[in-house]
Amino acid sequence: MGKFVFVTGGVVSSLGKGLAAAAIGMLLRSRDLEVRFLKFDPYLNLDAGTMNPGQHGEVFVTEDGAETDLDLGHYERFADVTLTRNANVTAGRIYADLLNRERAGGYDGATLQVVPHFTDALQASIRWSEGGPRSVTLVELGGTIGDIEGMPFVEAIRQFLLGREPEDALSLHMVLLPRLAPTGETKTKPAQHSVQRLRAAGLRIDYLLCRSEAPLSEEFRDRLARSCQVPREGVFGVPDVQSVYDLPELLRSQGFDDSLCARLNLEDAPSADLGRWRTFTGAVHRPERSVRVAVIAKYGGMADCYKSLGEAFVHAGAAQGIKVKADWLAAEELEECGGMAVLAGTAGVVVPGGFGRRGVEGKMAAIRWARETNTPFLGLCYGLHCAVVEFARHVCGAPSARSGEWREPDEAPGTGENDWITLLNGQGEGVPLGGTLRLGAQPCDLAPCSKARAAYGADRIYERHRHRYEVHPARVPELERYGLRVSGRHPDNGLVEMVELEGADWFVATQAHPEFKSRPLSPHPLFLAFLDAVLRRADKIADRR
């Protein structure tokens, strides 16, 4: 029988529950325990696929093609695990399953209710995630205790805990300890109210993680334990840290993983070995130099919309002893200013994924600047589309070139004579936004002597996708004739997966999202190769000065 740790949060949202769960998972993995994850999201969407990243953050894609909450990215990066669609369960998905079954007569006319039908379904998903006797499943509940949509999830957790022995399942609550600026006093009352609300729902609390600006004193921990009715040995501080990757060591220094393993009757697990992790965090904190990279984004200034991309830069930068200073520039602002002066001095340009026509002219202007100045460029998914259209317009002599995604509302998709990026496989008018993308891990065969082949060191790779439009096959010969080489193709259907500019120091774009597979201790090869080129460019800029 496996072990379970339920992670909830109170007082305010965005406390960092996902990061805490990820850090705990990393510590347990370092003790040779199997770690599994399950994220409960109380919203009514079926998944995160059609949600606005500006409101909800990045949509993280799993290897098997699920569009999930960004916390799954934290889990994968910290614990070095590969998750599936079953690691993220939304209220919408559960309700849809229940209603579809009811419509098919699966409940013999019974009245469907939140309790027991919804809560039973949640418990079934918890049991599905269970591993063997030396496994720990970390179950995180999204949102904040007190949210009305989250209460059925709390009830399901309560029922599950009631049916398990205390050493097999426990509850961890994360709270904020706000500091009053005028007095400098840290207050415990919000935490007490959050704990009271959780207890009123019937959920016991075994561990209390306290977010604060500064470390907690022993006296303060004693006070929290008394006022919140939590064992003194179950109160741990999570003060602000310089890097999120400091969290495992922060918890380890307080003996958290020892306490947790003892509580779960896993004392025989070997001690955590954080040697390689400390080397990584040391490189993060003490870079030898820094470089500036411009990220031309639809959601400029909102790094959470591109969380995995930012972390991929951290991983690759640490491996090379550098700090990547990413300038998150809004593509629309580049359109408005009409010039590229803002890019002067940057050593690299990245255009990440996205959807829709907003900001595309700004993205293409930055790509053109990178191409004409021989500044290293990396295009990710939508960045490849923009690179192809920009090249078609300004090199191939097709000024009206575009993507079919930018068509006017009254135009039929995929039929425009100017579409260099188009819908394939019979997709057309009336296709819903959700569930119609090419998703998850896809194979790609890399061309010999290409920069992509040199970066990966392999002939065939697998990268995660999340897109609907493809490079038009009929346009490929013209692109290659003018010097934009197809350096990666899907082995089964010949679709364009990667392109690169002949003669450029580094100008590579991929149809995939390699950032989703980057890890702290195994940075992604494409980002490593890109930063190599960025360093060379930075040296040239410095020499000119």
KAWOZI-V472841 format. One record per residue. SS is DSSP state (alpha for helix, beta for strand, coil for the rest). D_LAST is the distance of its C-alpha to the last C-alpha in Angstrom with 1 decimal. Layout:
SS_D_LAST, SS_D_LAST
//
This chain:
coil_64.6, coil_60.9, beta_59.4, beta_57.8, beta_55.5, beta_55.3, beta_52.3, beta_52.7, beta_50.8, coil_51.9, coil_51.1, coil_48.0, coil_46.3, coil_43.0, coil_43.8, coil_42.4, alpha_45.7, alpha_44.1, alpha_41.5, alpha_44.3, alpha_46.5, alpha_43.7, alpha_43.0, alpha_46.7, alpha_47.0, alpha_44.2, alpha_46.2, alpha_49.4, alpha_47.9, coil_46.7, coil_50.3, coil_51.5, coil_53.0, beta_52.9, beta_51.0, beta_51.6, beta_50.4, beta_52.0, beta_50.4, beta_52.9, beta_51.6, coil_54.3, coil_53.0, coil_55.3, coil_52.8, coil_53.7, coil_50.2, coil_46.6, coil_46.0, coil_46.5, coil_45.3, coil_42.4, alpha_39.3, alpha_38.5, alpha_41.8, alpha_42.3, coil_38.9, coil_38.1, coil_40.9, beta_40.8, beta_42.4, coil_44.5, coil_45.1, coil_48.4, coil_47.0, coil_47.8, beta_45.7, beta_45.7, coil_44.5, coil_41.0, alpha_42.6, alpha_43.6, alpha_40.0, alpha_39.9, alpha_43.1, alpha_41.8, alpha_38.5, alpha_40.0, alpha_43.3, coil_42.1, coil_45.0, coil_45.4, coil_47.4, coil_49.6, alpha_50.8, alpha_53.5, alpha_51.1, beta_50.7, beta_53.9, beta_54.0, alpha_57.0, alpha_56.9, alpha_57.2, alpha_60.2, alpha_61.9, alpha_61.5, alpha_63.0, alpha_65.9, alpha_66.6, alpha_66.5, alpha_68.9, alpha_71.2, alpha_71.3, coil_72.3, coil_75.2, coil_73.7, coil_74.9, coil_78.5, coil_78.5, coil_77.2, coil_75.4, coil_71.7, coil_70.4, alpha_67.2, alpha_69.4, alpha_70.3, alpha_68.8, alpha_65.1, alpha_65.0, alpha_66.8, alpha_64.2, alpha_61.4, alpha_63.2, alpha_63.6, alpha_59.9, alpha_59.5, alpha_62.1, alpha_60.5, coil_57.3, coil_59.4, coil_58.8, coil_60.8, coil_61.9, coil_58.6, beta_56.5, beta_55.1, beta_54.4, beta_52.1, beta_53.2, beta_51.0, beta_52.4, coil_49.9, coil_50.2, coil_51.8, coil_55.3, coil_57.4, coil_55.9, alpha_59.1, alpha_57.8, alpha_57.1, alpha_60.5, alpha_62.2, alpha_59.5, alpha_60.3, alpha_64.0, alpha_63.3, alpha_61.5, alpha_64.4, alpha_66.9, alpha_64.9, alpha_64.6, alpha_68.3, coil_69.2, coil_67.1, coil_67.7, coil_65.4, coil_63.9, coil_63.0, beta_61.2, beta_59.5, beta_57.7, beta_54.4, beta_53.5, beta_50.0, beta_50.0, beta_47.7, coil_48.3, coil_46.9, beta_45.9, beta_47.1, coil_44.3, coil_46.7, coil_48.6, coil_46.3, beta_49.2, beta_49.0, coil_51.8, coil_53.9, alpha_56.2, alpha_54.1, alpha_54.1, alpha_57.9, alpha_58.6, alpha_56.6, alpha_58.5, alpha_61.8, alpha_61.1, alpha_60.4, alpha_63.6, alpha_65.6, coil_64.6, coil_66.2, coil_63.0, coil_63.0, coil_59.7, coil_59.1, beta_55.5, beta_53.5, beta_49.7, beta_48.4, beta_45.0, beta_43.9, coil_41.0, coil_42.0, coil_44.2, coil_47.9, coil_50.2, alpha_53.4, alpha_55.5, alpha_53.7, alpha_54.2, alpha_57.9, alpha_58.2, alpha_56.6, alpha_58.9, alpha_62.0, alpha_61.1, alpha_60.0, coil_62.7, coil_60.4, coil_60.9, alpha_58.9, alpha_57.5, alpha_56.3, beta_53.9, beta_50.3, beta_47.2, beta_44.0, beta_41.6, coil_38.2, coil_35.8, coil_32.0, coil_32.3, alpha_35.3, alpha_35.3, alpha_36.5, alpha_39.8, alpha_41.7, alpha_41.1, alpha_41.9, alpha_45.3, alpha_45.9, alpha_45.5, coil_48.3, coil_50.6, alpha_50.5, alpha_50.8, alpha_53.6, alpha_55.5, alpha_55.1, alpha_56.3, alpha_59.2, alpha_60.1, coil_60.1, coil_62.1, coil_59.3, coil_59.1, coil_59.4, coil_55.9, coil_53.7, coil_51.1, coil_47.7, coil_45.2, coil_41.8, alpha_40.1, alpha_37.7, alpha_37.2, alpha_36.1, alpha_33.7, alpha_32.2, alpha_32.1, alpha_30.7, alpha_27.7, alpha_27.4, alpha_27.4, coil_25.3, coil_22.3, coil_20.0, beta_16.9, beta_16.4, beta_15.2, beta_15.7, beta_18.3, beta_19.9, beta_23.7, beta_25.4, beta_28.8, coil_32.1, coil_32.5, coil_29.1, coil_28.7, coil_31.8, alpha_30.7, alpha_34.4, alpha_34.8, alpha_32.5, alpha_33.4, alpha_33.5, alpha_30.1, alpha_28.5, alpha_30.5, alpha_29.6, alpha_25.9, alpha_27.1, alpha_29.1, alpha_26.7, alpha_23.9, alpha_26.3, alpha_27.2, coil_23.7, coil_22.9, beta_20.4, beta_20.8, beta_20.4, beta_19.6, beta_21.4, beta_21.2, beta_24.7, beta_24.5, beta_27.9, alpha_28.2, alpha_30.5, alpha_27.9, alpha_25.6, alpha_28.7, alpha_29.2, alpha_25.8, coil_25.8, coil_22.0, coil_19.2, alpha_16.7, alpha_17.6, alpha_16.1, coil_12.6, coil_10.4, coil_13.5, coil_13.8, coil_17.5, beta_20.4, beta_23.9, beta_27.0, coil_30.0, coil_33.7, coil_35.7, coil_38.7, coil_39.5, coil_37.9, coil_36.3, coil_32.5, alpha_32.5, alpha_30.9, alpha_27.9, alpha_27.6, alpha_27.9, alpha_25.3, alpha_22.8, alpha_24.0, alpha_23.7, alpha_20.1, alpha_19.5, alpha_21.7, alpha_20.2, alpha_16.5, coil_17.6, coil_16.6, coil_19.1, beta_22.1, beta_25.2, beta_28.3, beta_31.2, coil_34.6, alpha_34.2, alpha_30.6, alpha_32.2, alpha_34.5, alpha_31.8, alpha_29.8, alpha_33.0, alpha_33.9, alpha_30.4, alpha_30.6, alpha_34.1, alpha_33.4, alpha_30.4, coil_31.0, coil_34.7, coil_35.8, coil_37.5, coil_36.3, coil_39.0, coil_38.2, beta_38.4, beta_39.6, alpha_43.2, alpha_42.2, alpha_41.1, coil_44.5, coil_46.6, coil_49.3, coil_52.1, coil_50.6, coil_51.9, coil_49.2, coil_48.1, coil_49.9, coil_47.4, coil_46.7, coil_43.0, beta_42.6, beta_40.2, beta_40.4, beta_44.0, coil_46.7, coil_48.7, coil_51.9, coil_54.0, coil_52.1, coil_52.9, coil_54.0, coil_55.2, coil_53.2, coil_52.7, coil_49.2, coil_50.1, coil_51.0, coil_50.0, coil_46.6, beta_45.7, beta_45.3, beta_44.8, beta_44.0, beta_44.1, beta_43.8, beta_41.2, beta_41.3, beta_38.0, coil_37.5, coil_37.2, coil_33.9, coil_32.1, alpha_29.1, alpha_31.4, alpha_33.9, alpha_31.4, alpha_30.2, alpha_33.8, coil_35.4, coil_38.5, coil_40.3, beta_41.7, beta_40.2, beta_41.4, beta_39.3, beta_40.5, beta_40.7, beta_41.3, beta_41.5, coil_44.2, coil_42.6, beta_41.8, beta_40.1, coil_43.0, alpha_44.2, alpha_45.1, alpha_41.5, alpha_40.1, alpha_41.0, alpha_39.1, alpha_36.0, alpha_36.1, alpha_36.9, alpha_33.7, coil_31.6, beta_31.7, beta_33.5, beta_35.8, beta_35.0, beta_37.5, beta_41.0, coil_43.8, coil_46.4, coil_49.4, coil_48.6, coil_45.6, coil_43.5, beta_39.8, beta_38.1, beta_34.6, beta_32.5, beta_29.3, beta_27.5, coil_28.0, coil_25.0, coil_22.5, coil_20.5, coil_22.2, beta_24.2, beta_27.3, beta_29.8, beta_33.0, coil_36.2, coil_36.6, coil_35.3, alpha_34.1, alpha_32.9, alpha_36.6, alpha_37.0, coil_34.1, beta_35.3, coil_33.9, coil_35.2, beta_34.8, coil_31.5, coil_31.7, alpha_30.6, alpha_29.0, alpha_26.7, alpha_25.9, alpha_25.1, alpha_23.0, alpha_20.9, alpha_20.5, alpha_18.9, alpha_16.8, alpha_15.5, alpha_14.6, alpha_12.8, alpha_10.9, alpha_10.0, alpha_8.8, alpha_6.6, alpha_5.2, alpha_5.3, alpha_3.8, coil_0.0
//
